[in-house]
Amino acid sequence: MNFLKGLYRNRRGAARLAVAVAAASALAACDSSDGTGDGAGSEGGPRVVAASTWEAAFARAAGARDVDVIVPPGINHPPDYDPKPSDIAKVAGADFVLYAPFEGFAPKLKSAVGSKAEMVELQLDNSPNIVRKEVTRLGQEFGTAGHASKWLTSYDAAYATEKRKATAAYAKAGKPPVVAQTFVGWAADLLGADPVRFYGPQPPTAPQVADLASWKPGLILENSAMPRTDALSSIKAARVTVVNFPDQKMDLKSVYRTNTTALTAALTD
C-alpha cells in the first residue's frame, strides 16, 4: 500500500511539472523574439510595403518584420523610379503602405492599395529628432511600441558613437566652412557643423554658385539621391556624397556608419 501511495505521489508531481513546463512554453511563445513582449517579429505582425529602403528601414526599426520594398536597392534616384506592374501588385495585400510625399510614384501606390491597407506618409530625414518621432509613431501604428523603444535606445548609442568620430575629425581639420545640399543637413549636424549655405534641391545656377563660392567652403556635402551636377566643381573644396538611403539590409544605423567613414576620410586627406 505504501508503495502504491508513493507511486501516486510521483505521478501527480510529474503531471504538475508537465503543466508548469507547458505554461512556460506558452508564455514564451506569446512573447516577442526580441524580448519586448509586443509580438514584434511574430508571423502575426503587420505586412508592410515600403516605397524604398528608407521607409523600410524605419519600419524595421519600429518592429515590422514582414517588409517588402517597391524601389530595388541601388537605384540612383529612388524618387523618380517608375514601378512595374509586379511592383504595384505588392501593395494589394499590405496592412500598411509607407511612402514619402517627394516620391513621384506615390499616387500609383495610393490607387492600388487594398481595402484593409493603411497609407502612412513618412517624413524621411536622418536627423535624430525625426528618426525618433517617426519610429515611435510607426511602433504605435504597428502595435510594436516595445520593440520601437528598445531599438531607439540602441540607436541613440550608435548615433552618439558616430557623432563623436565625425566631430573629432571635423575639429582636427580646423572646422572648415560647410556648404550642404538641402536634404543632407543632418550630415552637417553629425559633424557638429553649422552650414554657411544650403543649395538645391535644384542644381544651383551660376549666380548661386558664385554666392556659395564667396563663403570659401572647405567641405561640400552633396546628395547621392539627386542628379549629379558639376556646377560646384569650380569651387575648390573637399566633397562628400552623402547617402540617405539604406542598402538592401534596411538598417538605418548603417547609414550613419557609412557617412561617418566618408566624412572622416575627406577631412583627413
N, C-alpha and C positions, 0 to 999 in steps of 0.2 A: 504493500500500500504506500509506504514512504517513497518507494521507487517511482510509483505512478504519479504521486504528487510532485516530485521533483521534475519528472518529465513534463508535466503540465506547465509548471512554472517556467521551465526553459523555453517551451514552445510559445508561451504568452510573451516572454521577454523578446524572443526573436520577432514575433509579429509586431510588437511595439517599435522595435528597431527598424523594421521594414517600412512602417508607416512614417517614421521620422525621416528616413532617407528619401522616401518618395516626396514628402512635403518640401524638403530642402531642394530637391531637384526641380520641383515645380516652381519654387521661388526663384531659383537661379535662371530658369527658362524665361520667367517674366521680366527679369532684369535685362538691361541693355548690355551689349557686348563691351562697352567702354566704361561700365560701372556707373553710369549716370542715372539709371533707373527709369528712363523715359522712353525706352523702346527704340532708341536710335540704333540703326544697323540691323534691325529685325526685318524679316520678309514682309511684315505688315506695315512698314514705313511708307511714306508717300512716294509716288513715282513722279520724278521731276524731269522736265525737259528744259534745258538751258540754251539760250541763244548762242552763247560762246563759252569757252573755258573760263572766262572771267566770272560770269554768273554761276557757272558750275562749281567753281572754287568756293564762292560764297555759300552755295547750297550745301556742299560737303562740310564746310566749316560749321554750318548750323546743325548738321546731324543727318542730312539726307544721304542715303546710300545707293538708291536706285536712280542714277542721274544719267541722262542722255544729252548729247550736245548736237546742235544744229550745224554750226560752223566747224569744219575739221580743224584740228590744231595745226599750226604752221602757216595758216593763211596770212598774208602780209597785211591786208586791210580788212579785218573781220566785219566792220560795219557795212561794207559795200558788197558783201557776199550775196550771191543770188542762189537761194535754196533750190535744190532739186525736188521733184515730187516725192521722192523717198525721204527727203529731209522733213518735209511738211507732214508726211504721214506719221511721223513720230509723235506729233502733238496730240493726235486723236485720243490716245489712251492715257494721257497725263493727268495727274492730280493738280500739278502746278506747272505753269509755264513762266519762266523768268526771262525778262528782256530789259533792254535799256532804250530810252527814247531816241538816242542818236543812231540806232541801228535801222538802216533803210528798209530792211525786210520785215520789221516788226508787224506791220499791218497784215502781212500774209499769215503770220502766226495767229493773230487775233481772229482771222476769218476761218481758220482751220481747227480751232480748239473744240473739244467735245463738250457736252453739256455739263459734265462734272468738273471740268478743268477750271482752275482759277488763274487768271493772268496777274502776275506780280511784276510791277515796274520797279527796277532797282536803280539806285544812284550808284553808278560804278565809279569808284575812286579809291585809290590805295592809301589815302590819308587815314591814319589810325582812328580818328573820331568817326569817320564814315563807315569804316570796316566794323567797328564795334556796334554802331547803330543798326546797320543792315543785317549783320549776323544775328544779333539779338532779335530783331523783328522776324527774320525767317525761322528762327528757333521756335518762336511763339506760333507762327503760322503752321509749321510742320508738326507741332506737338513734341519737339525735341529740345526744349529750352535748357534742360540739364546738360545735354551734350554741348550746346552752343556756349554756355557759360564756362564749361571746362575747357573748351577749345580757346576761348578768348583769354583765359589765364595763360595758356601756353603761348598764345600769340603775343601777348604783352611782353613776355620774357624774351621771345625770339626777336621782336622788333627792337627792344632795348639793346640787345646784343649787337645787332647790325648797325643801329644808330651810333653806338659807341665807336665802332670801327670806322664808320664813314666820317663822323665829326672829327675824329683824331687825324684822319688823313687830310681832311679839309683844313684843319688848323695848322698841320705841319706844312701844307702847301702855301701858307700865308693868307688863307681865306680870300681867294681871288673873286672879283665880281662875277655874278652868275646871271646868265640870261636863260630863260626856260620857255619851252612851248607850253601853251596854256593848260594842257591836260596832264602835265607831269610835274606840277608844282610840289607834289608830295615828295618827289625825289630830292628837291632842294631842301625840304624840311628834314629829310633823312640826313643830309649833310650838316644841318644846323645853319643853313644859308638863307638869306632873305634876298630873292632875285631883284636885281636893279630894274629889270624889264621882263615882261612876258610878250610872246608873239603868237600869232595864229588865232583860231585854228587854220585859217587860210594861209598859203605861203606868203611871206612878207613881201611887200612892194619895195621898190628901190628907195623911196623916202623912208620907209620903215627900217630897212636895213641900215641906212645911214644913221638913223636915230639910235639903233641898237649898237652900232659901232662906236658912236660918240661916248658910250658908257665904258668903253675899253674892257669888255668882259674877258676874264681869263678862262671861263668854262661855259660852254653852251650845252644845254640839255634838250635833246631832240626826242621826238615821239616815234617809236618804231611802227605804230599803227597808222601813221599818217603818211601820205605820199612823200617820197624823198624829194627834197629840194636842195639845190646847190646855191640858193640865194644868199646863204650865210657863209659860203666858202671864202669870201673875200675878207672875213673877219678872222684875224689870227688868234685863235683860242683853242684850247682843248675841247673836243666834242665827244659827248657820250650819248648813245642812242638808248633811251630809257624804255624798258619793256614793261607794259602794263598787264598783258595777258599771260596767265599761267600756261604751262605746257600741258601735254596730254595727261599728266598725273593730277591735274586740277588741285594743286597745292598752293594756296595763296602765300604761305610763308616763304616758299622758294623764290617768289618774285623779289622779295627784299634781299635775299642772299645773292641772287643773280646780279641785281643792280648795285649792291654794295661792292661786289667784286669789280664791276666795270668802273664804278666811280673812283675807287681807291687806285686802280691801275692807271686811270687817266691823270689823277692828281700826283702820282709818284713818277711818271715818265719824265 
